[in-house]
């Protein structure tokens, strides 16, 4: 199995970082929107929040690996 290694220059890293950070913020906004809908969350809302938080964790790990 071959592994492709892609080396980014600083400008590409900055663009990727900005894109990831923007997506992270969008996910946070979606989480807050769901939490603001009801005082008590139903199971579907809880699962959606967990899915969004997992995506945020994945994005943060990608950001950290860029450093």
C-alpha positions as CSV (number, residue, x, y, z in Angstrom):
1,X,0.0,0.0,0.0
2,X,1.4,3.4,-1.0
3,X,0.9,6.5,1.1
4,X,0.7,9.8,-0.7
5,X,2.5,12.6,1.1
6,X,1.4,16.1,0.2
7,X,3.6,18.9,1.4
8,X,1.9,22.3,1.6
9,X,3.6,25.6,1.4
10,X,2.7,28.3,4.1
11,X,0.1,29.9,1.9
12,X,-1.7,26.6,1.4
13,X,-1.5,25.8,5.1
14,X,-3.0,29.2,5.9
15,X,-5.9,28.6,3.4
16,X,-6.5,25.1,4.9
17,X,-6.3,26.4,8.4
18,X,-8.8,29.2,7.6
19,X,-11.2,26.7,5.9
20,X,-11.0,24.3,8.9
21,X,-11.5,27.1,11.4
22,X,-14.5,28.4,9.5
23,X,-16.1,24.9,9.4
24,X,-15.3,24.5,13.2
25,X,-17.2,27.8,13.9
26,X,-20.1,26.8,11.7
27,X,-20.4,23.5,13.6
28,X,-20.3,25.4,16.9
29,X,-23.1,27.7,15.7
30,X,-25.2,24.6,14.6
31,X,-24.7,23.1,18.1
32,X,-25.8,26.3,19.8
33,X,-28.8,26.6,17.5
34,X,-29.9,23.0,18.5
35,X,-29.4,23.7,22.2
36,X,-31.4,26.9,21.9
37,X,-34.4,25.2,20.4
38,X,-35.7,23.6,23.6
39,X,-34.8,23.6,27.3
40,X,-34.8,19.8,27.3
41,X,-33.2,18.1,24.3
42,X,-34.7,15.0,22.8
43,X,-32.7,12.0,21.8
44,X,-32.4,13.1,18.1
45,X,-31.1,16.5,19.2
46,X,-28.5,14.9,21.5
47,X,-27.3,12.6,18.8
48,X,-27.1,15.4,16.3
49,X,-25.0,17.5,18.8
50,X,-22.7,14.5,19.4
51,X,-22.2,14.1,15.7
52,X,-21.4,17.7,15.3
53,X,-19.0,17.6,18.3
54,X,-17.3,14.6,16.8
55,X,-16.7,16.5,13.6
56,X,-15.3,19.4,15.6
57,X,-12.9,17.1,17.3
58,X,-11.8,15.7,14.0
59,X,-11.2,19.2,12.6
60,X,-9.2,20.2,15.7
61,X,-7.0,17.1,15.3
62,X,-6.4,18.1,11.7
63,X,-5.5,21.7,12.8
64,X,-3.2,20.4,15.5
65,X,-1.4,18.1,13.0
66,X,-0.7,21.1,10.7
67,X,1.2,22.8,13.5
